[in-house]
């Protein structure tokens, strides 16, 4: 079980890191005002990932 948990944590970390890169790109672009909803959704999903794995 420990091995599986470590594997899942690693995958979630990569997903969160990738999402953070996308968030940064959106924030730095001229399209931020047109993508506020998507930006907010993505930020919420990153928060959910990190909150979910923090207990492990």
C-alpha positions as CSV (number, residue, x, y, z in Angstrom):
1,X,0.0,0.0,0.0
2,X,2.8,2.4,0.8
3,X,4.3,1.9,-2.6
4,X,1.0,2.6,-4.3
5,X,0.4,5.7,-2.2
6,X,3.9,7.1,-3.1
7,X,3.2,6.5,-6.8
8,X,-0.2,8.3,-6.6
9,X,1.4,11.2,-4.7
10,X,4.0,11.6,-7.4
11,X,1.4,11.6,-10.1
12,X,-0.7,14.2,-8.3
13,X,2.4,16.3,-7.8
14,X,3.2,16.3,-11.5
15,X,-0.5,17.2,-12.3
16,X,-0.4,20.1,-9.8
17,X,2.9,21.3,-11.1
18,X,1.7,21.2,-14.7
19,X,-1.5,23.0,-13.8
20,X,0.6,25.7,-12.0
21,X,2.6,26.2,-15.2
22,X,-0.6,26.7,-17.2
23,X,-1.9,29.1,-14.5
24,X,1.3,31.2,-14.7
25,X,1.1,31.2,-18.5
26,X,-2.5,32.4,-18.5
27,X,-1.8,35.0,-15.9
28,X,1.1,36.4,-17.9
29,X,-0.8,36.5,-21.2
30,X,-3.0,39.1,-22.7
31,X,-5.9,36.7,-22.6
32,X,-6.3,36.7,-18.8
33,X,-9.4,38.8,-18.9
34,X,-11.0,36.4,-21.4
35,X,-9.9,33.3,-19.4
36,X,-10.8,34.3,-15.8
37,X,-13.3,31.4,-15.4
38,X,-10.8,28.8,-16.7
39,X,-8.0,30.3,-14.6
40,X,-10.2,30.2,-11.4
41,X,-11.3,26.6,-12.2
42,X,-7.7,25.5,-12.6
43,X,-6.6,27.2,-9.4
44,X,-9.4,25.4,-7.6
45,X,-8.4,22.1,-9.0
46,X,-4.8,22.6,-7.9
47,X,-6.0,23.4,-4.4
48,X,-8.2,20.2,-4.4
49,X,-5.2,18.1,-5.5
50,X,-2.9,19.5,-2.8
51,X,-5.5,19.4,-0.1
52,X,-6.4,15.8,-1.0
53,X,-2.8,14.5,-0.9
54,X,-1.6,16.6,2.1
55,X,-3.0,14.1,4.5
56,X,-0.6,11.4,3.2
